Amino acid sequence: MFLVILAGRFTFTAGSMTVMFKGGETVYVLSKGVKVRTTDYDIEGSHGVYYENAGVVRLQNADITSANLKMRAKKLYYRRKNRLLRLTGDAYFEDRYRKVSGDKIVAKGDSAWVIGDVLVESKTKGIVVEGDSAFYDGREAFGYVIGDAYAKILRRDTVEIRADMFLLHKDTTFGIGNVVATSRRFRATGDTFRVVMADTSLKGLLIFGNARVEWENGEGSSRTVEITFRDGYVEYVIFRDSARVVYREGGSTIDVSGNYIRAYSVRDTLKHIYVKELFEGRYR
């Protein structure tokens, strides 16, 4: 086992090491289990190269640990000067809440930027978020996903959601801008939303700002909407503040508006409505 200690908190060990000198550069060729210790990371790899003058480490099959994140990739590039880590090839990182993967990950300490084919998987809540790029702060367990962002709530209660941006904070998922949520025969839109989970099952969606819900036999709108689910279907939709619901059945239409409207549906089909603080009601 070879051990090299350099200035600052930077050491590396390897089972086999070859030192070469090329054009004023000292190159260490490392193999048989490589371990690198830096200010931010503990790194292990199968083999690689360290360029001493440039302060660059390249490793294959790397496992990396920081204070709050665990990372992995087929290829690792680390530059001592700016303490940036670049991961490619099946690259991902994780904390206690979620696992994040992408084409390329650039990290500094517990902060990570992900570029290309981003996939965020919740470890306990059954939520998957996809997008073009992402940022995540492992210390605060906070991040975002942007670029054709898309989420899917898995298991029996499957709901697909699109938004301009998804915010991730601990085990909670938010969406901002042009929100569209669909599940079987319902569609909901709004400006922002928050997912409400009970253990690993979808309990509801809270939608804010120009909120609207559409069924095959009706629609409703208000400033805020709360949607609850049972067995993967919409059960209750509560419209609050400037609410209006239109319900069609058997050739007749009920059109009501009020401050609070609760709509009940069975298997995503609107069945009846309850109105509190009625403004206006019409039947035709």
Backbone torsions as a table, in degrees:
resi	resn	phi	psi	omega
1	MET	NA	128.2	178.2
2	PHE	-102.2	141.4	178.8
3	LEU	-128.7	131.8	176.6
4	VAL	-125.2	130.3	178.0
5	ILE	-118.4	126.5	180.0
6	LEU	-118.0	177.1	-177.2
7	ALA	-61.7	144.1	-179.1
8	GLY	77.3	-172.5	179.2
9	ARG	-85.7	80.8	178.2
10	PHE	-148.3	112.6	176.8
11	THR	-136.2	155.4	170.7
12	PHE	-147.2	149.3	178.4
13	THR	-130.8	157.5	178.0
14	ALA	-158.7	151.4	177.0
15	GLY	-70.8	-26.6	178.7
16	SER	-142.0	137.3	-176.7
17	MET	-144.1	134.9	173.6
18	THR	-123.0	129.8	-179.8
19	VAL	-106.3	127.9	179.8
20	MET	-127.6	155.6	178.8
21	PHE	-122.7	116.1	-177.3
22	LYS	-129.8	112.7	176.1
23	GLY	53.1	42.0	179.5
24	GLY	85.3	-1.9	179.1
25	GLU	-102.8	134.4	175.0
26	THR	-95.2	121.6	-175.0
27	VAL	-117.8	127.2	176.0
28	TYR	-105.2	119.0	176.1
29	VAL	-96.4	118.4	-169.9
30	LEU	-114.7	140.5	177.7
31	SER	-154.6	178.3	178.7
32	LYS	59.5	51.6	176.4
33	GLY	85.3	100.1	-176.7
34	VAL	-109.6	135.2	175.5
35	LYS	-126.2	129.4	179.4
36	VAL	-123.9	134.1	176.7
37	ARG	-118.4	125.4	177.9
38	THR	-125.3	-178.8	178.3
39	THR	-59.9	-35.7	-174.6
40	ASP	-104.4	-25.5	-167.2
41	TYR	-133.9	151.3	162.4
42	ASP	-109.4	121.1	-171.0
43	ILE	-123.6	137.6	172.6
44	GLU	-128.4	143.3	178.8
45	GLY	-150.7	164.5	-179.0
46	SER	-75.8	-42.9	179.0
47	HIS	-163.9	165.7	-178.7
48	GLY	174.1	-165.0	-175.9
49	VAL	-138.4	142.2	172.0
50	TYR	-122.2	125.1	177.0
51	TYR	-99.3	106.4	-169.8
52	GLU	-66.6	-47.6	-176.8
53	ASN	-65.1	-42.1	179.2
54	ALA	-77.7	-19.3	-178.4
55	GLY	68.3	38.5	-175.5
56	VAL	-117.0	132.9	175.0
57	VAL	-113.6	133.5	172.3
58	ARG	-124.6	124.8	-178.8
59	LEU	-131.2	155.1	174.5
60	GLN	-108.3	146.3	175.4
61	ASN	53.6	61.6	-170.9
62	ALA	-96.2	140.7	168.2
63	ASP	-116.9	129.9	-174.3
64	ILE	-129.6	138.2	176.5
65	THR	-127.6	129.3	170.8
66	SER	-112.7	-170.4	-177.4
67	ALA	-61.0	-36.4	-173.9
68	ASN	-129.0	-1.8	-178.4
69	LEU	-128.0	149.6	167.5
70	LYS	-115.9	132.7	-175.4
71	MET	-128.7	158.3	179.5
72	ARG	-154.3	148.1	177.4
73	ALA	-167.2	158.1	174.9
74	LYS	-71.3	-34.1	-178.9
75	LYS	-128.9	136.6	179.2
76	LEU	-126.5	138.6	174.3
77	TYR	-129.7	125.1	-179.4
78	TYR	-131.3	130.1	178.0
79	ARG	-113.2	120.3	-176.4
80	ARG	-64.6	-34.4	-173.8
81	LYS	-59.5	-49.0	-179.5
82	ASN	-105.1	1.5	176.6
83	ARG	59.2	30.7	177.9
84	LEU	-92.9	139.8	179.0
85	LEU	-115.2	132.0	178.0
86	ARG	-122.5	128.4	-177.2
87	LEU	-120.9	135.7	176.7
88	THR	-141.7	158.1	178.6
89	GLY	80.9	96.1	-178.0
90	ASP	52.0	41.1	-175.7
91	ALA	-80.9	138.8	174.8
92	TYR	-157.6	162.7	170.1
93	PHE	-140.2	162.9	-178.3
94	GLU	-151.6	156.1	168.8
95	ASP	-131.6	-160.6	-175.9
96	ARG	-72.3	-17.1	-174.5
97	TYR	-100.6	-36.6	-172.1
98	ARG	-156.7	164.3	175.0
99	LYS	-117.1	135.4	-175.5
100	VAL	-127.0	129.8	178.7
101	SER	-131.9	164.3	179.8
102	GLY	-176.0	178.4	179.6
103	ASP	-65.1	-40.4	-179.7
104	LYS	-144.2	138.4	177.0
105	ILE	-124.0	128.5	174.5
106	VAL	-114.7	125.6	-175.0
107	ALA	-128.8	150.2	171.4
108	LYS	-141.5	113.1	-173.6
109	GLY	62.2	-126.2	179.4
110	ASP	-96.6	8.9	177.1
111	SER	-101.3	136.6	-176.9
112	ALA	-137.4	136.8	175.1
113	TRP	-111.4	133.8	-176.9
114	VAL	-119.8	133.5	-176.0
115	ILE	-128.4	125.6	172.6
116	GLY	86.1	121.7	176.4
117	ASP	49.9	53.6	-179.0
118	VAL	-71.8	134.8	175.7
119	LEU	-134.5	121.1	179.4
120	VAL	-115.1	122.2	-178.3
121	GLU	-117.5	121.2	174.8
122	SER	-71.2	135.7	-177.3
123	LYS	-77.5	-27.4	-174.5
124	THR	-123.7	-13.6	-170.2
125	LYS	-108.7	-1.5	176.5
126	GLY	67.0	31.6	-179.7
127	ILE	-115.6	131.1	176.0
128	VAL	-118.1	130.6	178.4
129	VAL	-121.1	133.9	178.3
130	GLU	-122.5	155.8	178.1
131	GLY	-175.8	-173.7	-178.8
132	ASP	-89.2	-32.7	-179.9
133	SER	-152.5	161.7	-176.9
134	ALA	-155.0	161.3	172.2
135	PHE	-133.8	144.4	178.6
136	TYR	-145.5	133.8	176.2
137	ASP	-106.8	105.9	-175.9
138	GLY	-67.4	-29.4	-179.6
139	ARG	-67.4	-40.2	180.0
140	GLU	-95.3	-5.6	-175.0
141	ALA	51.9	46.3	-177.5
142	PHE	-131.0	139.8	177.6
143	GLY	-164.3	-176.6	177.8
144	TYR	-147.5	157.6	175.5
145	VAL	-128.9	132.2	-178.8
146	ILE	-135.1	169.5	176.0
147	GLY	85.3	91.6	-178.2
148	ASP	52.6	45.8	-174.4
149	ALA	-70.6	141.0	-171.6
150	TYR	-150.5	138.4	179.5
151	ALA	-129.8	149.4	176.9
152	LYS	-136.5	126.8	177.2
153	ILE	-96.4	117.0	-166.9
154	LEU	-87.4	-171.5	-179.5
155	ARG	72.1	-153.7	-173.1
156	ARG	-65.4	-31.2	-174.4
157	ASP	-96.1	61.1	-175.3
158	THR	-73.0	124.2	175.3
159	VAL	-134.1	134.4	178.1
160	GLU	-106.5	135.1	-174.8
161	ILE	-135.0	135.9	172.1
162	ARG	-120.5	147.7	178.1
163	ALA	-160.3	163.9	178.1
164	ASP	-65.8	-35.5	-178.1
165	MET	-149.5	140.0	172.2
166	PHE	-109.6	129.7	175.4
167	LEU	-102.8	137.9	-178.4
168	LEU	-121.2	124.0	176.5
169	HIS	-138.1	112.3	-174.9
170	LYS	53.0	-120.0	-177.5
171	ASP	-102.6	19.9	-178.7
172	THR	-112.1	140.8	179.0
173	THR	-117.3	130.9	177.1
174	PHE	-120.6	158.8	173.5
175	GLY	-135.1	143.0	-176.7
176	ILE	-131.4	129.5	171.5
177	GLY	87.5	117.5	174.5
178	ASN	51.9	52.5	-178.9
179	VAL	-73.7	132.0	173.9
180	VAL	-135.1	118.6	178.9
181	ALA	-119.1	132.4	-179.9
182	THR	-133.4	146.8	176.4
183	SER	-156.1	111.3	-179.2
184	ARG	54.5	-106.3	-173.4
185	ARG	-110.9	31.3	174.2
186	PHE	-132.4	156.0	179.2
187	ARG	-141.3	130.7	179.6
188	ALA	-127.0	141.3	178.9
189	THR	-133.1	159.8	178.6
190	GLY	177.4	-172.6	-179.0
191	ASP	-89.9	-39.4	179.3
192	THR	-143.0	163.4	176.4
193	PHE	-152.3	163.6	172.2
194	ARG	-137.4	137.1	177.8
195	VAL	-86.8	134.4	176.7
196	VAL	-114.3	118.9	-178.3
197	MET	-114.8	150.4	170.1
198	ALA	-120.5	107.9	-171.1
199	ASP	57.0	-118.2	-179.4
200	THR	-105.7	10.6	-178.8
201	SER	-108.2	145.1	177.4
202	LEU	-72.4	120.9	177.7
203	LYS	-94.6	-40.6	-178.4
204	GLY	-175.6	173.1	173.1
205	LEU	-125.2	135.8	171.8
206	LEU	-108.1	120.7	-177.5
207	ILE	-117.9	133.6	-174.3
208	PHE	-125.5	144.8	173.7
209	GLY	79.2	108.1	178.5
210	ASN	52.2	43.6	-176.2
211	ALA	-76.1	140.4	-179.1
212	ARG	-148.2	139.5	177.9
213	VAL	-128.1	136.0	-179.4
214	GLU	-124.7	132.6	170.5
215	TRP	-112.7	176.7	175.2
216	GLU	-66.6	-29.1	-175.8
217	ASN	-118.5	26.4	177.4
218	GLY	170.1	175.5	176.6
219	GLU	-155.1	161.2	178.5
220	GLY	-150.5	157.6	-179.5
221	SER	-148.9	154.1	176.2
222	SER	-172.2	-180.0	178.7
223	ARG	-74.8	-34.3	175.4
224	THR	-133.6	147.0	-179.9
225	VAL	-134.6	137.3	172.8
226	GLU	-118.1	120.7	-179.3
227	ILE	-111.4	126.1	175.9
228	THR	-112.7	152.3	-174.4
229	PHE	-124.3	151.3	172.4
230	ARG	-139.1	124.0	178.9
231	ASP	54.7	34.0	176.4
232	GLY	87.0	-1.8	179.0
233	TYR	-113.7	154.9	173.8
234	VAL	-66.4	130.4	176.9
235	GLU	-106.7	-62.2	178.9
236	TYR	-120.2	143.5	169.8
237	VAL	-127.1	120.9	-178.9
238	ILE	-108.0	120.8	178.7
239	PHE	-102.0	126.9	-178.9
240	ARG	-125.6	137.2	173.5
241	ASP	73.9	108.6	-180.0
242	SER	55.2	52.5	-173.9
243	ALA	-92.1	146.9	174.6
244	ARG	-146.6	136.0	178.4
245	VAL	-134.3	134.8	175.1
246	VAL	-115.8	128.5	-174.2
247	TYR	-128.4	123.3	-178.1
248	ARG	-114.6	132.4	179.0
249	GLU	-158.2	130.8	176.1
250	GLY	58.1	35.7	179.3
251	GLY	83.4	-3.2	178.9
252	SER	-108.3	156.5	-179.5
253	THR	-130.1	130.8	173.1
254	ILE	-109.5	126.8	-177.1
255	ASP	-126.5	111.0	-177.0
256	VAL	-127.8	151.9	174.4
257	SER	-137.7	147.0	-178.6
258	GLY	-173.7	-173.7	-179.1
259	ASN	-84.2	-24.0	-177.9
260	TYR	-146.8	124.0	177.7
261	ILE	-133.2	128.7	176.1
262	ARG	-112.9	120.9	180.0
263	ALA	-106.8	135.6	179.3
264	TYR	-111.8	133.6	-179.8
265	SER	-132.0	154.6	176.8
266	VAL	-120.8	120.9	-177.6
267	ARG	50.2	49.5	176.4
268	ASP	65.9	17.7	175.2
269	THR	-113.5	125.5	-178.1
270	LEU	-65.3	128.8	-176.0
271	LYS	-113.1	-47.7	176.7
272	HIS	-155.7	165.6	-176.5
273	ILE	-133.4	150.6	176.6
274	TYR	-125.4	132.5	-176.4
275	VAL	-120.0	132.7	175.1
276	LYS	-118.7	136.6	-175.3
277	GLU	58.6	60.8	-177.3
278	LEU	-65.3	131.0	173.0
279	PHE	-91.4	-47.5	-176.1
280	GLU	-159.0	143.1	176.3
281	GLY	-136.6	136.7	-179.6
282	ARG	-133.5	143.9	176.6
283	TYR	-131.1	130.7	-178.9
284	ARG	-149.8	NA	NA
